[in-house]
Amino acid sequence: MPATWLEDLPEDSPFGPDNLPYGCFTTDDAPTSPRVGIRIGDRVLDAAACARAVGDPHVELLDHPTLNPLLAAGPAAWRAVRAAVTTWVTDPGLRPVVQPCLVPLDRVRLHLPFEVADYVDFYSSEHHATNVGRMFRPDSDPLPANWKHLPIGYHGRAGTVVVSGTPVVRPMGQRRAPGSAGPSYGACLRLDFEAEVGFVVGTPTALGERVPLSALAEHVFGVCLVNDWSARDIQSWEYVPLGPFLGKSFATSVSPWIVPLDALQAARTAPPARDVELLPYLDDSGEQPWGLDLRLTVSLNGHPISRPRFADMYYTPAQQLTHMTVNGARLRTGDLFASGTVSGPDREQRGSMLELSWSGREPLVLPDGTERAFLEDGDELTVTAWAPGPGSSRIGFGEVTGRVLPARD
Amino acid sequence: MPATWLEDLPEDSPFGPDNLPYGCFTTDDAPTSPRVGIRIGDRVLDAAACARAVGDPHVELLDHPTLNPLLAAGPAAWRAVRAAVTTWVTDPGLRPVVQPCLVPLDRVRLHLPFEVADYVDFYSSEHHATNVGRMFRPDSDPLPANWKHLPIGYHGRAGTVVVSGTPVVRPMGQRRAPGSAGPSYGACLRLDFEAEVGFVVGTPTALGERVPLSALAEHVFGVCLVNDWSARDIQSWEYVPLGPFLGKSFATSVSPWIVPLDALQAARTAPPARDVELLPYLDDSGEQPWGLDLRLTVSLNGHPISRPRFADMYYTPAQQLTHMTVNGARLRTGDLFASGTVSGPDREQRGSMLELSWSGREPLVLPDGTERAFLEDGDELTVTAWAPGPGSSRIGFGEVTGRVLPARD
């Protein structure tokens, strides 16, 4: 990694100068004025203040309460800003002007880093889709007929995307008890998480434009972690025939740091072999594919319960973006698309309680001796991840975390 | 209706002083500066210019390129602005200052009148859902088990909501021919419309808040017409298990005039009798219900092909709003929710080509002798509507129209 003048930054920090993720923060002295920050080690660089101090012209992209103006500026600007920031934290000559712009991480509050335009959620883990199919539709093929031909996805609620740390109130709603003729109304009884990876769109497209597989990096600015909170009982009663609605729309949490796609070059990897030939627009066999070697850890109340690997995903984010726009649907700055639950082939790689407890039939036993089929009030669910960086470095994603609060009558 | 000083406004105009719908327009002399306009007869009142000329303090809510600031201001402000506008067009003493703010309708260009936050589409016509069920799932009950217990809905793509008049390019995508093992790629072969009614949310809610049935008018600013363009072949291949995605996301057209909910008091009517008891949170039997007597006309290339009645909808917009927020999902200013296809019990009341041609098996014959199973390139599809106003007056909705352009290779 490039040498930095920050003396207390450990060599193996997942937030070294190879990463430099973007977020938005406030400090106690200006609690209502979010600013763009760049994480390095356990500090946050006030990006606009630093650009101004250094005399960098990109200050106009950075001096905003969200990342949206930077996102909209496109890949040439993203690269230029990243190069500038790298210089700021590595050029010892700049230290006197840059150092005053660093704020300790424990003195900032982190906010939703971008205004979400449309939110799309995919369903691209073969292991997850197979597990769900086995549980929900035991009498048919676990994978629907379309699954190996396209990345299945649906639109979620952009207005309830919240930043990590936001408490999640257990939703009320309709659900039908097994064996019951009709539904009843009450608090969700099968509250779940889904560990996912999210992709943040910067460069928009015009209505009618299609994005080819090769253009992911022209449109996607960066990557975050996503917890797609799910009310399984509400979802299973409502989802035929138009898909999940209230079972998902109460909250979707995202990690506060957006890792630039450029920081993930060393993490690129081949996706799993596809056993069904894809139509040409989705066929990435002639491309350098966009599989990504991200290692996720899911913890419940601080205890790791799963370690899914993003490299196991059947469809890549490039395929998802291409599919999402093949009908001419336009992209907007701030669009977020998530991978779908990341589950691996092994039991300890499952990315949801539904799978970990096999629909509640095999509850998890936590170190405190309690059992969990689904999430209980007070539970705190956290997803972290890292990816290989250049050399032996690691690229950290931080965490997406949230605590379950009781339902409100 | 209150008497207006506009001399050339016909007594029976559907855009008389009982209506006063809001939109956003530009004129040739300022083509890049949309302004809020209020339609009266065949004129558009430049709202901010008029407020300024009259010395009305609401100018700050009106002097914007979209309706969003007015939407966000809430029902007391909506009523105050409506009362002020009514005075402007009825008080002869104001004529000298108001008249210069009127622009002929044929000299304006109309724009999307609000920034769409989340877009939700319901499925609340029993006749439509039954027809679709019979065609798509002939071996099971036409209505899913949940249908009479909740208004089924899903999130659509907010970024492709376009204003009436925007051409619609036939989408490309995956579809599977009947009898085929796998999908092929190409232009949609079963392009359809869906005639719907849309509700525009003004007042937001906090995360966790539920909106009761009685509070529709506290949150919904007004009503428009919606054409939920649908690619039936793409949709039927993709929609299991997570619902419609690319089959709907290429375009959704809305009419340019938002009719204030306050203009529809005389159109309120009882919804059809429900034959399954609703859970208390959806039971509107103790309320003045929000069924609405809107009469729609669907025309294909100028020829009326259907006359659905919104009064036939099984669920009201109040029930849809209550259901959409029962899980604590927050509302944002600019949220749009649509009713779902409006179809009646009779053949000539069906709100989609899918139903009118019975999935293509009974093509429509147009006056020019051509047949239509689905929409062809060059076809222009228009939905208009009116509702009863006070006395014998009519409240017009104008139209949502769009022409189909050929697919782009």
Contacts between the chains, C-beta under 8 A, distances in Angstrom:
chain1	res1	chain2	res2	distance
A	117	B	158	7.2
A	117	B	159	5.8
A	118	B	157	5.5
A	118	B	158	5.6
A	118	B	159	4.9
A	120	B	245	8.0
A	123	B	242	6.0
A	136	B	241	7.9
A	137	B	241	8.0
A	144	B	240	5.0
A	144	B	241	6.0
A	145	B	240	7.9
A	146	B	174	7.9
A	146	B	183	7.3
A	146	B	237	5.8
A	146	B	238	6.1
A	146	B	240	7.0
A	149	B	174	6.4
A	149	B	182	6.6
A	149	B	183	5.2
A	150	B	174	5.6
A	150	B	183	7.6
A	150	B	238	6.5
A	152	B	238	6.9
A	152	B	241	7.6
A	152	B	242	5.5
A	152	B	245	7.6
A	153	B	242	7.0
A	153	B	245	5.4
A	154	B	154	7.0
A	154	B	155	7.3
A	154	B	242	4.2
A	154	B	243	5.2
A	154	B	244	7.9
A	154	B	245	5.5
A	155	B	154	7.3
A	155	B	155	4.1
A	155	B	156	5.9
A	155	B	157	5.7
A	155	B	245	7.2
A	155	B	249	7.1
A	156	B	155	5.9
A	157	B	118	5.5
A	157	B	155	5.7
A	157	B	329	5.9
A	158	B	117	7.3
A	158	B	118	5.6
A	158	B	158	7.0
A	159	B	117	5.8
A	159	B	118	4.9
A	159	B	329	7.3
A	159	B	330	5.8
A	159	B	331	7.4
A	159	B	332	4.6
A	159	B	335	7.0
A	160	B	207	6.8
A	160	B	329	5.4
A	160	B	330	6.1
A	162	B	207	7.3
A	166	B	207	7.9
A	169	B	207	7.6
A	169	B	208	4.8
A	169	B	328	5.6
A	171	B	326	7.9
A	171	B	327	3.7
A	171	B	328	5.5
A	172	B	210	7.3
A	172	B	326	5.8
A	172	B	327	6.2
A	172	B	328	7.2
A	173	B	326	5.6
A	173	B	327	5.0
A	174	B	146	7.9
A	174	B	149	6.4
A	174	B	150	5.6
A	174	B	279	6.5
A	174	B	326	7.9
A	182	B	149	6.6
A	183	B	146	7.3
A	183	B	149	5.2
A	183	B	150	7.6
A	183	B	279	6.9
A	184	B	279	7.6
A	185	B	279	4.7
A	185	B	280	7.1
A	185	B	281	6.2
A	207	B	160	6.8
A	207	B	162	7.3
A	207	B	166	7.9
A	207	B	169	7.5
A	207	B	251	7.4
A	208	B	169	4.8
A	208	B	408	6.1
A	210	B	172	7.3
A	231	B	327	7.1
A	234	B	327	6.9
A	237	B	146	5.8
A	238	B	146	6.1
A	238	B	150	6.6
A	238	B	152	6.9
A	239	B	241	7.0
A	239	B	242	7.7
A	239	B	243	7.5
A	240	B	144	5.0
A	240	B	145	7.9
A	240	B	146	7.0
A	241	B	136	7.9
A	241	B	137	8.0
A	241	B	144	6.0
A	241	B	152	7.7
A	241	B	239	7.0
A	241	B	243	7.3
A	242	B	123	6.1
A	242	B	152	5.5
A	242	B	153	7.0
A	242	B	154	4.2
A	242	B	239	7.7
A	242	B	243	4.3
A	242	B	244	6.5
A	243	B	154	5.2
A	243	B	239	7.4
A	243	B	241	7.2
A	243	B	242	4.3
A	243	B	243	2.3
A	243	B	244	7.3
A	244	B	154	7.9
A	244	B	242	6.5
A	244	B	243	7.3
A	245	B	120	8.0
A	245	B	152	7.5
A	245	B	153	5.4
A	245	B	154	5.5
A	245	B	155	7.1
A	246	B	323	7.4
A	246	B	324	7.5
A	246	B	326	6.8
A	246	B	327	4.4
A	246	B	329	7.0
A	247	B	327	8.0
A	249	B	155	7.1
A	249	B	324	7.9
A	249	B	327	6.5
A	249	B	329	4.4
A	250	B	327	4.4
A	250	B	328	5.1
A	250	B	329	5.4
A	251	B	207	7.5
A	279	B	174	6.5
A	279	B	183	6.9
A	279	B	184	7.6
A	279	B	185	4.7
A	280	B	185	7.1
A	281	B	185	6.2
A	323	B	246	7.4
A	324	B	246	7.5
A	324	B	249	7.9
A	326	B	171	8.0
A	326	B	172	5.8
A	326	B	173	5.6
A	326	B	174	7.9
A	326	B	246	6.7
A	327	B	171	3.7
A	327	B	172	6.2
A	327	B	173	4.9
A	327	B	231	7.0
A	327	B	234	6.8
A	327	B	246	4.4
A	327	B	247	8.0
A	327	B	249	6.5
A	327	B	250	4.4
A	328	B	169	5.6
A	328	B	171	5.5
A	328	B	172	7.2
A	328	B	250	5.1
A	328	B	408	7.4
A	329	B	157	5.9
A	329	B	159	7.3
A	329	B	160	5.4
A	329	B	246	7.0
A	329	B	249	4.4
A	329	B	250	5.4
A	330	B	159	5.8
A	330	B	160	6.1
A	331	B	159	7.4
A	332	B	159	4.6
A	335	B	159	7.0
A	408	B	208	6.1
A	408	B	328	7.4
